[in-house]
């Protein structure tokens, strides 16, 4: 529209519509500039009325925001003053006089793909949720299907054409809705990678405290994949504040079991404040243990199966409710002890651990207590000692060491860096653990060979091969690791192996430098430098008679003002030196296949001497995907024999 008068000229046409509601809202004060006869009849609004008389303000703000972001915006509302299930088309109107407004056209809704998808979800899940969200992980969009209307419990408005980005949805959930103490936890729980990984094992659910206007209520978010949705994810939210105890107990046990490995012999939930426990997973070996009751009774039962008096005292001191509350309330993430056990025939061992439970309502002042039979692990460890491998395995020069049962696929660490400890907790099969390690830490071009090198199938194919194997690979952090593989054998062939990971970066750097530079040739020069074109950093090279050392003497780039002040080249020669190493000149040199060039510059030898003339040789080369220049400087007056 070029002029507001033209708009008023259309009033007779617009007013005659009896099934289409039209109103125009001023962008300045959000009052109506125009509404047709149907709007006035149904809402008693007229020109100059506030838009709140016609339309829900929250929905209005969301609509014009989306309109500003992407032009014309279309969506559907379930309820409005103009009927149920209405199509809404919002357009931005700008007149030549500078008047900014938004036009709303409300028409009857026709069933479409989105509504069919929504109905499938409602048929499968029902509507008894505070919120239902549809998440498209491919596009990263979240659509709200159901949310409560203020002031009316049980009255819902479905808004299913209001998609927002997952990051925006996550930010709103955390900043606008979550209890301040829960925000960091929720930020991790809503990480999209974590959500996708957890969904591979089934439904993914957790609880947190959400604002409800008059305080905070515990709510449960549950993510699920539905086959009918072609890969999309549904997230439901329900209020779980104060649900009956039996239902709460079942959910607690479900959450604990889903977060732990099946390797634990038994699992208990301990209320450290009340000194009471309940059984999550029964211990088949502790016959007659009550399902729940006084925690001291459980400790006494366990103590009777520990023959060593000193270990009995340690159990009582370490695993009392008060001791656990103090330990887990501080810096400790978990408490773990190993004790000899009389629960099986012959010598046996048990491992007892206590740690914080999954985060949810009712888990305050509680901890999870687990028992595991580690007799087999101890047997393997003793056997390893008998084979005199322990001296080599526990050498401090190794980053990590794993002992692997090739037939079962189980493994345990002998030595492991702190940052890798979660792998052993999360993955119980060596194949799964190394698959994850390869994806997370091994550089992509080395990944396939790495995985095939430590495959159990590869070991078991050659039962007669007892030779040690070695594989060198590069990590995503640009370090080098050497993997030693020690196959062990018994009468049936290969049964076990030891994997030893050694930091090999220094050795590989020396190999790289030896391949790049001839140390004997470099010994004839007074100064040697390496220029990394991609990072714009310059390194000094020094041959100490045995090794070639690379040192980073400057933190600033070659073409920075800071470097200009530090470089000892004569100020009159410096522009030519920098031009020779400019990106444009080096691009031309590499494109032309240039290998070497020579130039002369005056260089200061020390603070007392005047400038002397030096010959600079510049060698251009590319190695391992990096373009670099080797710079060698020699005093032009020095005779070389």
C-alpha positions, 0 to 999 in steps of 0.5 A, spaced: 500 500 500 502 506 497 498 511 501 493 510 508 487 513 504 488 507 499 487 502 505 481 506 507 478 505 500 478 498 501 473 498 507 467 496 504 470 490 501 473 488 508 467 489 512 462 485 508 466 478 510 462 474 515 467 468 515 474 472 515 476 476 521 481 482 519 485 487 524 491 492 523 495 493 529 499 499 530 507 498 531 507 504 535 502 503 541 499 496 539 492 499 538 487 497 532 488 502 526 483 498 523 478 492 524 472 489 520 465 488 522 466 481 524 471 483 529 467 488 532 461 484 532 465 478 536 469 482 540 466 489 541 473 492 539 473 498 534 479 503 531 483 505 537 482 499 542 488 496 545 489 489 541 488 485 548 481 486 547 481 482 540 487 477 541 491 474 546 497 478 548 502 473 549 501 470 542 501 477 539 508 478 541 510 472 539 507 473 532 509 480 531 516 477 533 516 472 528 514 476 523 519 481 524 524 475 523 522 472 517 516 477 513 509 474 513 508 469 518 503 463 519 501 459 524 494 456 527 491 457 534 486 452 537 482 457 541 480 464 539 475 469 540 473 468 532 472 460 533 477 454 534 482 452 530 483 458 526 489 459 521 493 466 522 496 470 517 501 476 520 504 481 515 508 487 516 505 493 513 509 499 512 506 506 509 510 511 505 509 516 511 513 511 516 507 508 519 509 501 521 503 496 523 501 488 523 495 486 519 492 479 522 487 475 517 484 470 521 480 464 517 477 457 518 483 452 519 483 446 514 486 439 516 494 439 514 500 435 515 502 438 521 495 437 524 495 430 522 502 429 526 499 432 532 493 428 532 498 422 532 501 424 538 495 426 542 492 419 540 498 415 542 500 419 549 493 423 550 493 430 553 494 429 560 501 433 560 502 441 562 506 441 556 508 437 550 513 439 545 515 436 538 522 436 537 525 436 530 533 434 531 534 435 524 532 442 523 533 443 531 526 446 531 522 445 537 514 446 537 509 447 543 503 442 542 500 443 548 501 448 554 496 451 559 492 457 559 493 462 565 487 462 570 484 455 567 487 448 569 485 443 564 484 448 559 489 448 553 491 452 547 495 448 542 500 452 538 503 448 533 506 453 528 510 456 533 517 453 532 523 456 535 530 453 535 532 448 540 537 453 543 532 458 544 527 453 547 533 450 552 535 457 554 527 459 556 527 452 560 533 454 564 533 462 565 525 463 565 523 457 568 528 453 572 530 454 580 536 457 580 539 451 584 537 447 578 540 451 572 547 448 571 544 441 572 538 442 567 543 445 562 547 439 562 541 434 562 538 438 556 544 438 552 542 435 545 548 430 544 546 427 551 539 427 549 540 423 543 545 418 546 540 417 552 534 416 547 538 410 544 537 406 550 529 408 550 525 413 554 530 419 557 527 422 563 529 427 569 526 432 574 527 439 576 524 444 580 520 449 575 516 456 577 509 455 577 507 463 579 507 462 587 513 458 588 517 452 585 514 445 583 517 438 581 516 437 574 518 431 570 521 432 563 520 425 558 523 425 551 521 419 547 522 417 540 515 415 536 516 410 530 510 414 527 513 421 527 519 419 522 525 420 527 522 426 531 522 426 538 516 428 543 518 431 550 512 431 555 512 435 561 508 433 568 507 436 575 510 430 579 510 435 586 507 430 592 505 424 588 504 418 592 509 414 595 509 408 592 509 411 585 515 415 587 519 409 589 518 406 583 520 412 579 526 412 583 528 405 582 527 406 575 531 412 574 537 409 579 537 402 575 537 406 568 543 410 570 547 404 572 550 398 569 547 391 570 554 389 573 552 391 580 550 385 584 545 389 588 543 396 589 540 400 595 538 407 596 540 410 603 536 416 606 542 418 610 538 423 614 533 418 617 538 412 617 534 408 613 534 404 606 530 401 601 532 395 596 533 397 588 536 391 586 536 385 590 542 381 592 541 374 591 547 372 595 545 375 601 539 371 603 534 374 608 536 381 607 529 385 609 527 389 603 527 396 607 529 398 614 534 400 619 541 401 615 545 399 621 542 392 620 544 392 613 551 394 615 551 388 620 549 383 615 554 385 610 559 385 616 558 378 617 561 376 610 567 380 611 572 375 615 578 380 616 577 384 623 580 391 620 576 391 614 570 390 618 572 396 622 573 400 616 566 398 613 563 401 619 567 407 619 567 409 612 559 407 610 556 409 616 550 414 614 553 420 618 560 418 614 557 418 607 553 424 608 560 428 610 564 425 604 558 426 599 556 433 602 564 435 600 568 434 594 568 427 594 564 424 588 563 417 590 566 413 596 569 406 594 572 400 598 574 393 596 574 387 602 575 380 602 568 376 602 566 369 605 560 370 601 562 365 596 566 358 597 574 359 597 577 366 597 573 372 594 572 379 594 567 385 594 567 392 592 562 397 595 561 404 592 556 410 594 555 416 590 549 421 589 543 418 586 540 421 579 537 428 580 530 428 582 524 430 587 525 426 593 533 424 592 535 430 597 539 427 603 540 420 599 545 416 596 546 410 592 549 404 595 552 398 590 555 391 591 559 388 586 563 381 586 570 383 584 573 376 585 575 375 578 578 381 577 582 380 583 584 373 580 586 376 573 590 381 577 594 376 581 595 372 575 598 378 571 603 379 577 605 372 576 607 373 569 612 378 571 608 384 567 606 388 573 613 392 573 613 394 565 605 395 566 606 400 572 611 404 569 610 411 570 611 413 563 605 410 560 598 414 560 594 409 561 594 401 561 588 396 561 587 389 562 582 385 557 579 379 557 578 377 550 573 372 550 568 376 555 570 383 552 570 385 559 576 390 561 579 394 567 584 399 568 591 399 571 592 406 570 588 411 567 588 419 567 583 422 570 579 425 564 578 418 561 575 415 568 568 416 565 569 411 559 570 405 564 564 407 568 560 408 562 562 402 557 563 395 560 565 392 553 572 394 551 569 394 544 564 399 546 569 403 550 574 403 544 569 405 539 567 411 544 575 413 545 576 413 537 570 418 536 572 422 542 580 422 542 583 419 535 584 424 529 579 422 524 584 419 519 587 414 524 580 412 527 579 406 522 586 403 523 586 404 531 579 401 531 581 395 527 588 394 531 584 393 538 578 389 535 577 383 539 575 379 533 582 381 530 585 378 536 581 371 536 583 370 529 590 368 530 590 364 537 597 362 535 600 369 534 603 371 541 608 377 538 607 384 541 604 389 537 604 397 536 600 402 533 602 410 533 596 415 532 595 422 532 589 425 537 584 430 536 589 435 540 594 434 536 598 429 540 601 423 538 600 416 542 603 409 541 599 403 543 602 397 545 598 391 545 601 385 549 597 378 547 597 373 553 596 366 552 593 360 555 592 353 553 586 355 549 590 360 545 589 368 546 585 369 552 587 376 555 591 382 552 594 388 555 593 395 552 598 400 554 598 407 551 604 411 551 605 419 550 609 419 544 609 426 542 616 428 543 619 422 539 614 424 533 616 431 533 623 429 533 622 424 527 618 430 524 624 435 525 629 430 522 625 429 516 624 436 515 630 439 516 637 436 515 641 437 522 648 437 519 646 442 514 643 447 519 649 446 523 652 451 518 648 457 519 648 462 525 640 462 526 635 458 524 627 459 524 621 456 522 615 460 519 608 457 520 604 461 515 597 458 517 598 461 524 603 467 522 607 464 528 615 464 527 619 459 531 627 458 532 630 452 531 637 450 535 641 444 534 644 442 540 649 436 537 644 431 538 637 433 537 634 439 533 629 443 538 624 448 536 622 453 541 617 459 540 620 465 542 615 470 540 608 470 542 606 475 537 605 473 529 610 475 524 606 481 521 604 484 528 607 491 531 609 487 537 614 483 533 616 489 529 619 491 535 622 485 537 626 483 530 633 484 530 633 486 523 635 493 520 629 498 520 630 499 513 631 492 511 625 490 515 619 492 510 623 487 505 623 482 510 616 482 511 614 483 504 618 476 502 614 473 508 607 476 506 601 471 505 601 474 498 608 473 496 608 466 499 601 464 496 605 466 489 611 462 491 607 455 493 603 456 486 609 457 482 613 451 485 618 455 488 623 451 493 628 456 495 630 464 495 636 468 498 636 475 500 641 479 504 639 483 510 643 487 515 642 484 522 644 486 529 648 480 533 648 483 540 646 490 543 653 492 543 655 491 535 653 494 529 649 491 524 652 486 520 650 483 513 647 476 513 645 472 507 638 469 508 636 462 505 628 461 505 626 454 503 618 453 502 615 446 503 609 443 505 608 437 510 602 434 513 597 439 510 601 445 513 605 450 509 611 452 512 618 456 510 625 454 513 629 461 514 636 460 515 641 466 516 648 466 516 654 471 517 656 473 510 663 475 512 664 468 515 668 463 511 665 456 511 669 450 510 
